[in-house]
Amino acid sequence: MGLMRRLGVGPSDDSDPYECQGCESEFEVQYQVCPECGSYAVERVDWD
Ligand SMILES: [Zn+2]
């Protein structure tokens, strides 16, 4: 029964978080510049 997963229904852990490589803060949107530390290294987190 993987239908719900296919549809992306459920908690927002299906979204792709972004993480600052400088201070390790996580964001739901990709900042060009990290609002926490000013680093430009905000990149998508790869859970797999
Ligand atoms: Zn940062």
N, CA, C, O and the ligand as a Tripos MOL2 file, in Angstrom:
@<TRIPOS>MOLECULE
protein
  193   191    49     0     0
PROTEIN
NO_CHARGES

@<TRIPOS>ATOM
      1 N           0.8430   -1.2110    0.0000 N.3       1 MET1
      2 CA          0.0000    0.0000    0.0000 C.3       1 MET1
      3 C           0.8710    1.2510    0.0000 C.2       1 MET1
      4 O           0.8940    1.9970    0.9790 O.2       1 MET1
      5 N           1.5700    1.4720   -1.0740 N.am      2 GLY2
      6 CA          2.4490    2.6390   -1.1090 C.3       2 GLY2
      7 C           1.8030    3.8320   -1.7770 C.2       2 GLY2
      8 O           2.4830    4.7700   -2.1920 O.2       2 GLY2
      9 N           0.4660    3.7910   -1.8810 N.am      3 LEU3
     10 CA         -0.2130    4.8630   -2.6160 C.3       3 LEU3
     11 C          -0.0840    6.2060   -1.9150 C.2       3 LEU3
     12 O           0.1990    7.2200   -2.5530 O.2       3 LEU3
     13 N          -0.2920    6.2120   -0.6060 N.am      4 MET4
     14 CA         -0.2070    7.4800    0.1310 C.3       4 MET4
     15 C           1.1800    8.0810   -0.0220 C.2       4 MET4
     16 O           1.3210    9.2960   -0.1550 O.2       4 MET4
     17 N           2.1940    7.2450   -0.0050 N.am      5 ARG5
     18 CA          3.5490    7.7590   -0.1440 C.3       5 ARG5
     19 C           3.7670    8.3310   -1.5380 C.2       5 ARG5
     20 O           4.4370    9.3490   -1.7150 O.2       5 ARG5
     21 N           3.1890    7.6580   -2.5170 N.am      6 ARG6
     22 CA          3.3430    8.1440   -3.8840 C.3       6 ARG6
     23 C           2.7160    9.5140   -4.0530 C.2       6 ARG6
     24 O           3.2380   10.3590   -4.7800 O.2       6 ARG6
     25 N           1.6020    9.7300   -3.3850 N.am      7 LEU7
     26 CA          0.9020   11.0030   -3.5170 C.3       7 LEU7
     27 C           1.5290   12.0890   -2.6530 C.2       7 LEU7
     28 O           1.1560   13.2580   -2.7530 O.2       7 LEU7
     29 N           2.4490   11.7170   -1.8320 N.am      8 GLY8
     30 CA          3.1090   12.7160   -0.9980 C.3       8 GLY8
     31 C           2.2370   13.1780    0.1470 C.2       8 GLY8
     32 O           2.4330   14.2730    0.6750 O.2       8 GLY8
     33 N           1.2620   12.3470    0.5440 N.am      9 VAL9
     34 CA          0.3920   12.7180    1.6460 C.3       9 VAL9
     35 C           1.0710   12.4020    2.9690 C.2       9 VAL9
     36 O           1.7090   11.3610    3.1230 O.2       9 VAL9
     37 N           0.9290   13.2900    3.8940 N.am     10 GLY10
     38 CA          1.5160   13.0160    5.1990 C.3      10 GLY10
     39 C           2.3540   14.1820    5.7040 C.2      10 GLY10
     40 O           2.2850   15.2890    5.1700 O.2      10 GLY10
     41 N           3.1180   13.9300    6.7030 N.am     11 PRO11
     42 CA          3.9490   14.9830    7.2770 C.3      11 PRO11
     43 C           4.9520   15.5180    6.2600 C.2      11 PRO11
     44 O           5.2350   14.8830    5.2450 O.2      11 PRO11
     45 N           5.4610   16.6560    6.5480 N.am     12 SER12
     46 CA          6.2690   17.3770    5.5710 C.3      12 SER12
     47 C           7.6780   16.8060    5.4350 C.2      12 SER12
     48 O           8.5620   17.4530    4.8720 O.2      12 SER12
     49 N           7.8860   15.6090    5.9430 N.am     13 ASP13
     50 CA          9.2330   15.0590    5.8040 C.3      13 ASP13
     51 C           9.5020   14.5960    4.3730 C.2      13 ASP13
     52 O          10.5760   14.0850    4.0570 O.2      13 ASP13
     53 N           8.4870   14.7920    3.5090 N.am     14 ASP14
     54 CA          8.6880   14.4610    2.1150 C.3      14 ASP14
     55 C           9.3450   15.6080    1.3630 C.2      14 ASP14
     56 O           9.8190   15.4420    0.2390 O.2      14 ASP14
     57 N           9.3660   16.7720    1.9990 N.am     15 SER15
     58 CA          9.9910   17.9130    1.3520 C.3      15 SER15
     59 C          11.5060   17.8130    1.4500 C.2      15 SER15
     60 O          12.0450   17.0750    2.2740 O.2      15 SER15
     61 N          12.1650   18.5530    0.6100 N.am     16 ASP16
     62 CA         13.6100   18.5210    0.6090 C.3      16 ASP16
     63 C          14.1600   19.6630    1.4530 C.2      16 ASP16
     64 O          14.1040   20.8230    1.0460 O.2      16 ASP16
     65 N          14.6770   19.3450    2.5950 N.am     17 PRO17
     66 CA         15.2180   20.3950    3.4360 C.3      17 PRO17
     67 C          16.5650   20.8840    2.8990 C.2      17 PRO17
     68 O          17.2580   20.2060    2.1400 O.2      17 PRO17
     69 N          16.8820   22.0650    3.3250 N.am     18 TYR18
     70 CA         18.1810   22.6130    2.9530 C.3      18 TYR18
     71 C          18.9810   22.8360    4.2140 C.2      18 TYR18
     72 O          18.4390   23.1970    5.2580 O.2      18 TYR18
     73 N          20.2570   22.6180    4.1040 N.am     19 GLU19
     74 CA         21.0980   22.7660    5.2770 C.3      19 GLU19
     75 C          22.2910   23.6380    4.9480 C.2      19 GLU19
     76 O          22.9350   23.4900    3.9090 O.2      19 GLU19
     77 N          22.5650   24.5510    5.8620 N.am     20 CYS20
     78 CA         23.7510   25.3810    5.7210 C.3      20 CYS20
     79 C          24.9830   24.5470    6.0770 C.2      20 CYS20
     80 O          25.0570   23.9380    7.1440 O.2      20 CYS20
     81 N          25.9260   24.5380    5.1710 N.am     21 GLN21
     82 CA         27.1440   23.7730    5.4230 C.3      21 GLN21
     83 C          28.0550   24.5060    6.4080 C.2      21 GLN21
     84 O          29.0280   23.9520    6.9190 O.2      21 GLN21
     85 N          27.7110   25.7580    6.6520 N.am     22 GLY22
     86 CA         28.5510   26.5390    7.5490 C.3      22 GLY22
     87 C          28.1710   26.3540    9.0070 C.2      22 GLY22
     88 O          29.0330   26.1240    9.8560 O.2      22 GLY22
     89 N          26.8490   26.4560    9.3050 N.am     23 CYS23
     90 CA         26.4190   26.3980   10.7050 C.3      23 CYS23
     91 C          25.4470   25.2520   10.9530 C.2      23 CYS23
     92 O          24.9700   25.0680   12.0730 O.2      23 CYS23
     93 N          25.1510   24.4730    9.8930 N.am     24 GLU24
     94 CA         24.2990   23.3010    9.9910 C.3      24 GLU24
     95 C          22.8480   23.6200   10.3440 C.2      24 GLU24
     96 O          22.1160   22.7510   10.8160 O.2      24 GLU24
     97 N          22.4390   24.8540   10.1170 N.am     25 SER25
     98 CA         21.0250   25.1930   10.2830 C.3      25 SER25
     99 C          20.2320   24.6290    9.1130 C.2      25 SER25
    100 O          20.7250   24.5810    7.9870 O.2      25 SER25
    101 N          18.9940   24.2010    9.3860 N.am     26 GLU26
    102 CA         18.1720   23.6410    8.3290 C.3      26 GLU26
    103 C          17.0220   24.5810    7.9870 C.2      26 GLU26
    104 O          16.4600   25.2360    8.8650 O.2      26 GLU26
    105 N          16.6830   24.6400    6.7140 N.am     27 PHE27
    106 CA         15.6250   25.5230    6.2370 C.3      27 PHE27
    107 C          14.7130   24.7750    5.2820 C.2      27 PHE27
    108 O          15.1180   23.8030    4.6440 O.2      27 PHE27
    109 N          13.4650   25.2480    5.1950 N.am     28 GLU28
    110 CA         12.5300   24.6260    4.2630 C.3      28 GLU28
    111 C          12.6490   25.2500    2.8780 C.2      28 GLU28
    112 O          12.1470   24.7040    1.8960 O.2      28 GLU28
    113 N          13.3010   26.3680    2.8100 N.am     29 VAL29
    114 CA         13.5290   27.0070    1.5160 C.3      29 VAL29
    115 C          15.0260   27.1940    1.3360 C.2      29 VAL29
    116 O          15.7950   27.2000    2.2980 O.2      29 VAL29
    117 N          15.4150   27.3470    0.0820 N.am     30 GLN30
    118 CA         16.8450   27.4950   -0.1580 C.3      30 GLN30
    119 C          17.2240   28.9680   -0.1550 C.2      30 GLN30
    120 O          16.7880   29.7420   -1.0070 O.2      30 GLN30
    121 N          18.0250   29.3290    0.7990 N.am     31 TYR31
    122 CA         18.5340   30.6840    0.8340 C.3      31 TYR31
    123 C          19.8070   30.7670    0.0130 C.2      31 TYR31
    124 O          20.6140   29.8380   -0.0090 O.2      31 TYR31
    125 N          19.9690   31.8740   -0.6480 N.am     32 GLN32
    126 CA         21.2400   32.0840   -1.3420 C.3      32 GLN32
    127 C          22.3260   32.3680   -0.3200 C.2      32 GLN32
    128 O          23.4860   31.9880   -0.4830 O.2      32 GLN32
    129 N          21.9120   33.0470    0.7330 N.am     33 VAL33
    130 CA         22.8380   33.3270    1.8150 C.3      33 VAL33
    131 C          22.1860   32.8820    3.1100 C.2      33 VAL33
    132 O          21.0340   33.2320    3.3640 O.2      33 VAL33
    133 N          22.8800   32.1310    3.9220 N.am     34 CYS34
    134 CA         22.3350   31.6560    5.1820 C.3      34 CYS34
    135 C          22.0280   32.8280    6.1000 C.2      34 CYS34
    136 O          22.9100   33.6370    6.3870 O.2      34 CYS34
    137 N          20.7720   32.9300    6.5700 N.am     35 PRO35
    138 CA         20.3920   34.0260    7.4670 C.3      35 PRO35
    139 C          21.0170   33.8930    8.8470 C.2      35 PRO35
    140 O          21.0050   34.8400    9.6340 O.2      35 PRO35
    141 N          21.5500   32.7420    9.1330 N.am     36 GLU36
    142 CA         22.1300   32.5090   10.4570 C.3      36 GLU36
    143 C          23.5930   32.9520   10.5250 C.2      36 GLU36
    144 O          24.0120   33.6320   11.4630 O.2      36 GLU36
    145 N          24.3480   32.5540    9.5190 N.am     37 CYS37
    146 CA         25.7840   32.8100    9.5970 C.3      37 CYS37
    147 C          26.3370   33.5420    8.3790 C.2      37 CYS37
    148 O          27.5080   33.9200    8.3470 O.2      37 CYS37
    149 N          25.4670   33.7400    7.3620 N.am     38 GLY38
    150 CA         25.9250   34.4920    6.1970 C.3      38 GLY38
    151 C          26.6930   33.6630    5.1860 C.2      38 GLY38
    152 O          27.2600   34.2010    4.2340 O.2      38 GLY38
    153 N          26.7130   32.3450    5.3920 N.am     39 SER39
    154 CA         27.4220   31.4900    4.4480 C.3      39 SER39
    155 C          26.6390   31.3440    3.1510 C.2      39 SER39
    156 O          25.4080   31.3820    3.1580 O.2      39 SER39
    157 N          27.3390   31.1780    2.0520 N.am     40 TYR40
    158 CA         26.6870   30.9400    0.7780 C.3      40 TYR40
    159 C          26.4530   29.4550    0.5350 C.2      40 TYR40
    160 O          25.8830   29.0800   -0.4900 O.2      40 TYR40
    161 N          26.8760   28.6200    1.4470 N.am     41 ALA41
    162 CA         26.8310   27.1720    1.2410 C.3      41 ALA41
    163 C          25.5680   26.5680    1.8280 C.2      41 ALA41
    164 O          25.6370   25.6960    2.6940 O.2      41 ALA41
    165 N          24.4000   27.0340    1.3530 N.am     42 VAL42
    166 CA         23.1400   26.4150    1.7550 C.3      42 VAL42
    167 C          22.7580   25.4210    0.6600 C.2      42 VAL42
    168 O          22.4480   25.8050   -0.4670 O.2      42 VAL42
    169 N          22.7860   24.1580    1.0090 N.am     43 GLU43
    170 CA         22.5790   23.1230    0.0060 C.3      43 GLU43
    171 C          21.5000   22.1410    0.4310 C.2      43 GLU43
    172 O          21.2140   21.9780    1.6180 O.2      43 GLU43
    173 N          20.9090   21.4920   -0.5630 N.am     44 ARG44
    174 CA         19.8610   20.5100   -0.2930 C.3      44 ARG44
    175 C          20.4320   19.3190    0.4670 C.2      44 ARG44
    176 O          21.5320   18.8380    0.1950 O.2      44 ARG44
    177 N          19.6480   18.8720    1.4160 N.am     45 VAL45
    178 CA         20.0630   17.7120    2.1930 C.3      45 VAL45
    179 C          19.6080   16.4500    1.4810 C.2      45 VAL45
    180 O          18.4560   16.3450    1.0590 O.2      45 VAL45
    181 N          20.5060   15.5090    1.3540 N.am     46 ASP46
    182 CA         20.1880   14.2380    0.7150 C.3      46 ASP46
    183 C          20.0590   13.1610    1.7750 C.2      46 ASP46
    184 O          21.0570   12.7090    2.3370 O.2      46 ASP46
    185 N          18.8260   12.7500    2.0470 N.am     47 TRP47
    186 CA         18.6050   11.7810    3.1120 C.3      47 TRP47
    187 C          18.9480   10.3610    2.6670 C.2      47 TRP47
    188 O          19.3020    9.5120    3.4850 O.2      47 TRP47
    189 N          18.8370   10.1140    1.3640 N.am     48 ASP48
    190 CA         19.0880    8.7400    0.9450 C.3      48 ASP48
    191 C          20.5820    8.5130    0.7970 C.2      48 ASP48
    192 O          21.0080    7.4110    0.4500 O.2      48 ASP48
    193 ZN         24.7450   29.1000    8.2590 Zn       49 ZN49
@<TRIPOS>BOND
     1     1     2 1
     2     2     3 1
     3     3     4 2
     4     3     5 am
     5     5     6 1
     6     6     7 1
     7     7     8 2
     8     7     9 am
     9     9    10 1
    10    10    11 1
    11    11    12 2
    12    11    13 am
    13    13    14 1
    14    14    15 1
    15    15    16 2
    16    15    17 am
    17    17    18 1
    18    18    19 1
    19    19    20 2
    20    19    21 am
    21    21    22 1
    22    22    23 1
    23    23    24 2
    24    23    25 am
    25    25    26 1
    26    26    27 1
    27    27    28 2
    28    27    29 am
    29    29    30 1
    30    30    31 1
    31    31    32 2
    32    31    33 am
    33    33    34 1
    34    34    35 1
    35    35    36 2
    36    35    37 am
    37    37    38 1
    38    38    39 1
    39    39    40 2
    40    39    41 am
    41    41    42 1
    42    42    43 1
    43    43    44 2
    44    43    45 am
    45    45    46 1
    46    46    47 1
    47    47    48 2
    48    47    49 am
    49    49    50 1
    50    50    51 1
    51    51    52 2
    52    51    53 am
    53    53    54 1
    54    54    55 1
    55    55    56 2
    56    55    57 am
    57    57    58 1
    58    58    59 1
    59    59    60 2
    60    59    61 am
    61    61    62 1
    62    62    63 1
    63    63    64 2
    64    63    65 am
    65    65    66 1
    66    66    67 1
    67    67    68 2
    68    67    69 am
    69    69    70 1
    70    70    71 1
    71    71    72 2
    72    71    73 am
    73    73    74 1
    74    74    75 1
    75    75    76 2
    76    75    77 am
    77    77    78 1
    78    78    79 1
    79    79    80 2
    80    79    81 am
    81    81    82 1
    82    82    83 1
    83    83    84 2
    84    83    85 am
    85    85    86 1
    86    86    87 1
    87    87    88 2
    88    87    89 am
    89    89    90 1
    90    90    91 1
    91    91    92 2
    92    91    93 am
    93    93    94 1
    94    94    95 1
    95    95    96 2
    96    95    97 am
    97    97    98 1
    98    98    99 1
    99    99   100 2
   100    99   101 am
   101   101   102 1
   102   102   103 1
   103   103   104 2
   104   103   105 am
   105   105   106 1
   106   106   107 1
   107   107   108 2
   108   107   109 am
   109   109   110 1
   110   110   111 1
   111   111   112 2
   112   111   113 am
   113   113   114 1
   114   114   115 1
   115   115   116 2
   116   115   117 am
   117   117   118 1
   118   118   119 1
   119   119   120 2
   120   119   121 am
   121   121   122 1
   122   122   123 1
   123   123   124 2
   124   123   125 am
   125   125   126 1
   126   126   127 1
   127   127   128 2
   128   127   129 am
   129   129   130 1
   130   130   131 1
   131   131   132 2
   132   131   133 am
   133   133   134 1
   134   134   135 1
   135   135   136 2
   136   135   137 am
   137   137   138 1
   138   138   139 1
   139   139   140 2
   140   139   141 am
   141   141   142 1
   142   142   143 1
   143   143   144 2
   144   143   145 am
   145   145   146 1
   146   146   147 1
   147   147   148 2
   148   147   149 am
   149   149   150 1
   150   150   151 1
   151   151   152 2
   152   151   153 am
   153   153   154 1
   154   154   155 1
   155   155   156 2
   156   155   157 am
   157   157   158 1
   158   158   159 1
   159   159   160 2
   160   159   161 am
   161   161   162 1
   162   162   163 1
   163   163   164 2
   164   163   165 am
   165   165   166 1
   166   166   167 1
   167   167   168 2
   168   167   169 am
   169   169   170 1
   170   170   171 1
   171   171   172 2
   172   171   173 am
   173   173   174 1
   174   174   175 1
   175   175   176 2
   176   175   177 am
   177   177   178 1
   178   178   179 1
   179   179   180 2
   180   179   181 am
   181   181   182 1
   182   182   183 1
   183   183   184 2
   184   183   185 am
   185   185   186 1
   186   186   187 1
   187   187   188 2
   188   187   189 am
   189   189   190 1
   190   190   191 1
   191   191   192 2
@<TRIPOS>SUBSTRUCTURE
     1 MET1         2 RESIDUE 1 A MET
     2 GLY2         6 RESIDUE 1 A GLY
     3 LEU3        10 RESIDUE 1 A LEU
     4 MET4        14 RESIDUE 1 A MET
     5 ARG5        18 RESIDUE 1 A ARG
     6 ARG6        22 RESIDUE 1 A ARG
     7 LEU7        26 RESIDUE 1 A LEU
     8 GLY8        30 RESIDUE 1 A GLY
     9 VAL9        34 RESIDUE 1 A VAL
    10 GLY10       38 RESIDUE 1 A GLY
    11 PRO11       42 RESIDUE 1 A PRO
    12 SER12       46 RESIDUE 1 A SER
    13 ASP13       50 RESIDUE 1 A ASP
    14 ASP14       54 RESIDUE 1 A ASP
    15 SER15       58 RESIDUE 1 A SER
    16 ASP16       62 RESIDUE 1 A ASP
    17 PRO17       66 RESIDUE 1 A PRO
    18 TYR18       70 RESIDUE 1 A TYR
    19 GLU19       74 RESIDUE 1 A GLU
    20 CYS20       78 RESIDUE 1 A CYS
    21 GLN21       82 RESIDUE 1 A GLN
    22 GLY22       86 RESIDUE 1 A GLY
    23 CYS23       90 RESIDUE 1 A CYS
    24 GLU24       94 RESIDUE 1 A GLU
    25 SER25       98 RESIDUE 1 A SER
    26 GLU26      102 RESIDUE 1 A GLU
    27 PHE27      106 RESIDUE 1 A PHE
    28 GLU28      110 RESIDUE 1 A GLU
    29 VAL29      114 RESIDUE 1 A VAL
    30 GLN30      118 RESIDUE 1 A GLN
    31 TYR31      122 RESIDUE 1 A TYR
    32 GLN32      126 RESIDUE 1 A GLN
    33 VAL33      130 RESIDUE 1 A VAL
    34 CYS34      134 RESIDUE 1 A CYS
    35 PRO35      138 RESIDUE 1 A PRO
    36 GLU36      142 RESIDUE 1 A GLU
    37 CYS37      146 RESIDUE 1 A CYS
    38 GLY38      150 RESIDUE 1 A GLY
    39 SER39      154 RESIDUE 1 A SER
    40 TYR40      158 RESIDUE 1 A TYR
    41 ALA41      162 RESIDUE 1 A ALA
    42 VAL42      166 RESIDUE 1 A VAL
    43 GLU43      170 RESIDUE 1 A GLU
    44 ARG44      174 RESIDUE 1 A ARG
    45 VAL45      178 RESIDUE 1 A VAL
    46 ASP46      182 RESIDUE 1 A ASP
    47 TRP47      186 RESIDUE 1 A TRP
    48 ASP48      190 RESIDUE 1 A ASP
    49 ZN49       193 GROUP 0 **** ****
